[in-house]
Amino acid sequence: MNQEERLDADELALLQLGRRLQADGYRFVTPTPLTHQRVLDRDATRPAKNLRDVYGWSRTFESGLLPVDEQHQLQQAGVLVDSQGRLKSRVRWSSLDDLLFVHSGFPTEAADSVFFGPDSYRFAQLIHTHLQQSFAPIRRAVDIGCGAGVGAIVIARARREAQVLAVDINPAALRLTTVNAALAEVANITVEASDVLQDVDGQFDLIVANPPYMADPGERAYRHGGGEFGEQLSVRIVEQALNRLAAGGSLVLYTGVAMVEGRDPFLEALSSRLASPLFAWTYREIDPDVFGEELLTPGYQRVERIAVVALIVTRIGPGIGGSVATASGE
């Protein structure tokens, strides 16, 4: 059974829509939620005029903008819904290189929203860079908290010989990753439900993750990382991943850190775990200041800034000599 044959009717409707958008040359780079809202606020009542308005900016639109048959099929699939006398898409489509990814429409208020944005682009680039610099064979890889499937699909395309797992606790994420993998025409991805790695077996040559890292009062799955400042899930991923790396395998973690009084609480929490001679690691800030508006929300009164960071940990294989190199703030 090929990927397309595994899709249900609603997923198949999304796949067909994605193919139509590709054929039409659709492209859309998804900004931060704050930027998205500011663009919409410039002309809040204007209906969508084109496909980028409908599937990128999540504007409402009048019946008749889309072909009749397509509109009916998407309404039947629950992709298009009524919104104050117009129609609105429940999903967005974002470009990443030559790929399209379907994810939740704006605003992402539902608890099971599947997010895609600037972090997704930086995460994909981090994986690209790692794969270009590492020549270790990758037989088995996993994308933890796969969301729209960005990490899994980037790996699967770059390493066709690898078996790639995409895991998440969010059923909506698993469904959209399945559609995105079919649209990308990668056959070496398996999509499974798992809370971090506890529901999958074995070791991995590459583990990647772009987990939620905010302290979200609404505890939305794509956004809430747990702990005092949203760091809990990222720490948990590192703890589980270190035990599941094959010799020579790497963890590539992209996450955010709430910096408090000049300190990095995330790195402090990991320092004892990373001190093992089994691991070599690097750590650097990719962007020192993101989502500054969050400093106005409850729980962030002591936070100076939110940085996005990259942690790469490699398990030193048998026969590799020399000291273990560590780098913090590189």
N, C-alpha and C positions, 0 to 999 in steps of 0.2 A: 504494500500500500504506500503510495507516494504522499508527500505532504498535503497536496491539495485534496486528496481523497479523505484525509483525516479531519477536514474542516466541516463544521456544521453549516447550516444554511446562512446563519447570520455572519459567521466568520468568512464564508465564501463571498458574501455580498461586499464585505470590507476588502477582501483581496481583489475582487473585480474592480472596485472603486480605485484602489491603489494603482492597478495596472492602467486604468483610464487616465489617472492623473499623471503617471509617468509618460504615457503616450502624448499627452497634451503639453509636456514640458513644464509641468507645475514645479515650482520651487518656493520654499518658505523657510526662513531661518527664525526659529522661535526665540524671543527675548525673555528677559525676566518677567515675572508677573507684574511688577510695578511698571516697567516700561510698556508692557502690553496694555495695561489699564490706561496709562497716560495717552497712548495712541488712540484708544477707543474714545476717550473723553473729549478728544478734539472735535468729534462730530458724533455724539452718542446715539442719536436717533437715526442716523443714516443707514438704510438697508444695504446689504451686500450687493456689489455690482459684478463680482467675478469670483472665480474659484478660490483665489487667495483670501478674499474677504470671508468666504464661507468656511473653508477648511484650514485657514491659517489664523485669521483674526477672530474667528468665532462670532461673526456678525450674523444677525438674523436676516432673513431674505424672503422675498415674495415668491409665492408659488408661480412657476413658469420660468424661473431663472435656469433651472436644470431641465434636461430632457424629461418628458412625462414618464416614460418607462423607468428611467433611472430613479427619479424622485419616488415613484411608487415602490420600487424594490427597496430603497433605503428606508422608507417609512415602515415597510413591513418588517425590516430587520431591526428597527428601533434605532437606526443611526440618525435619522432626522425626526425631530419632535416639534410639536406646536409650541410657540413662544410668543405670547401677547399678539396673536393674530397673524404672526408670520411663522416661518420655519427656522429651525436652528439645528446645526450639526452637533451631536454629542461627542464627536471626536475631532481632533486636529491631525493634520499631516505635516510633518517636518522633514526637511532635507538634511542629509548628512553625506557629504561627498556626492556620489551618484545614487545613493539610497534614499528611500522614503520610509518614514516610521509613522505609524498611527499611534496616537495616544489620546488622553482625555481632553475634551474641549475646555475652553476657558469660560468662567473661572473654575479652578480645580478645587471645589468645595466638598465633594463627596468623600466619604471615608476611604473608599476603594479607588480613588483617582490614580491614574497612571501618569506620572509626570515626565516631561521631556523639556529641556531648556539648556541654558548656557553650561550647566554642569555636565550635561550629556556630551556636548561637543568637547569639553576639556577632558572628560573621561575617555572618550574615543581616541583622542590624540595621545593621551598617556599610554594607552594600550598599544597603539601604532608604534610609538617610540620604543617601548619595551621590546616589541617583537622585532624591530629593526636592529636592536642592539644585542639581543640574546639569540644564540644559535643552538640552545639546548632543545632537544626534540620534545615535542608536545604530543603525547599520545592521548591524554585525557585532561580536559579543562572544565572549569565551572564558573559561571557568573552568578554570584550570590545576590539575591534581591534584584532580579534581572529587570524589573519594570517593563519597559518597552522592548527589551532585548538587545540594547546597544552593544554591551560588552560581548555577549555570546556571539552575535552576528559578526562583529569585527574580527573576533578570533577565528570563527568558522570559515570566513572568507579568506583570511590570510594563511590559515593552516588547514587545508582541505583534508589532510590525513588524520587530523585530531577528532576525537569524539568529544563534543562540547555539550555540557549540561547547562540549562538555564533554569534556575530555581527561584521560587518566590512563595510567600505565604498568601499573596493576593490573587484570587482566581481571575480577576479582571486582567492583571498583568500577564498571567500565563496565557490567556486567550489572545491578547494583543501581540505578545511575543511570537506565538504560533503563526499569526497572520503575517507579521513582519518577516519572519524567517522564510515563509513560503514566497513572499514578494521578493525577497533577496535571493531566492533560489539557492539556498544552502541546505543540503540534505544531511549534514553531519551534526545537527542540533537535536537534542532531546529536551523536552520541556516537562518539568516535574514540580510538584508541590513539595517544599521543604522549608522548615524554619532554620535558617542559616544552613548548616551541613548535617543537622542531626537526623534527617530522614533520607540521606543518601550514603552509600557505602564507598569504601575504598580511598585510595590516594590520588592526588592530582599533580600534574606537572605544571599547571598554571591555574591559579585562583584569582579572580578579579571581583571587585565589588565597588559600587558607588552607592553606599547606603544613605538613608535619610539621616540628617545630622542636626536638626533643629529641636528645640524644646517647644513643641506645638501644643497649645492648650486644648485644641480639638483632637489631638492624637491621631491625625490622619496618617495612614500607613506609609504613604510616600514621603512624608515630611518629618514625622516624629521619631527621633532617635533614642529617646529615653534618657534617664539620668538627669542630673541637675542642669546640664547645658546641652543635652542632645547627643552626648558622646557614648552612651552606654552600648548601643548596637555596634558601633565601630569597634569598640574594645572587645566585644563578644565575638565579632567576626575574626579579629586577629587571633584571639585565644583558640578558637576552633580550627582556623586555617593552619596555624603553625603545626598542629598535630596531624594534619592531613596532607602535608606537602611531601611528595616523593623526593628522593635524593636529587639535588640539582633543580628542583622545582621552585617556583616563585609565587609569592602573593603580591598583587598589584592593587593597592587600596587607594581610592580617591575619596576624600571625605572633608568635612568642614570642622573647624575647631573654634570654639569661643575662647578668645584670649582674655585672661583675667589678671589685671595688675602686672602685666608683662610676662605672665606665666603661660605655659601651654599645658593645660590639664590632661589632654589626651596623651601627649608624649610622656608625661610624668607617670600616667597610669600604666604605660607599656614598658617603661624602662627596665624593670626587673625581668620581664619575659623576654625582651630582646637581648639581654645580656648573655644568654646562653651561647657557648662556642659552636652550637649547631647551626647558627644563623649569621648571615651577613646582611646588613640592611642599610638603606639610605632613606633620608627623610628631608623633604623640602617644602617650602611654601610655594604654591603655584600662583596664588593671588592673595595679597595681604589683607584685602578688605572687600568683602562681598555682603550683599543683603544688609546694608547699614540701617535700613528702616526697621529691622528687627530689634535694634537696641532700644526702641521705644515700647516694646511689648513686655508684659509681666515676666519676671524671671531673668531678664537680661540687664538689670540695673548695675551690676558689677562688671559687666563685659565691656572691654575697650573696643574690640573689633572682632569680626568673624573672618577667619582666613580659610582658604581651601588649600589642602595639603596632599602630598603624594607620599605614601609609605610603600617601599618595595623591599620585601624580605625574601632572601633566597636560602634554601636549606643546603648546607654544605654537604656534598656527597662524599661517599667513601673514597679515600685515596687523595683527596684534595688537601694539600698541606698549607702551611703558612697561618698567620694570625687572621682572626676574623675582623674585617674592617667595618667600622660603624661610622655613621655620619648623622649629626642632628643639625637641622637648620641649614643644610647644604645648599 
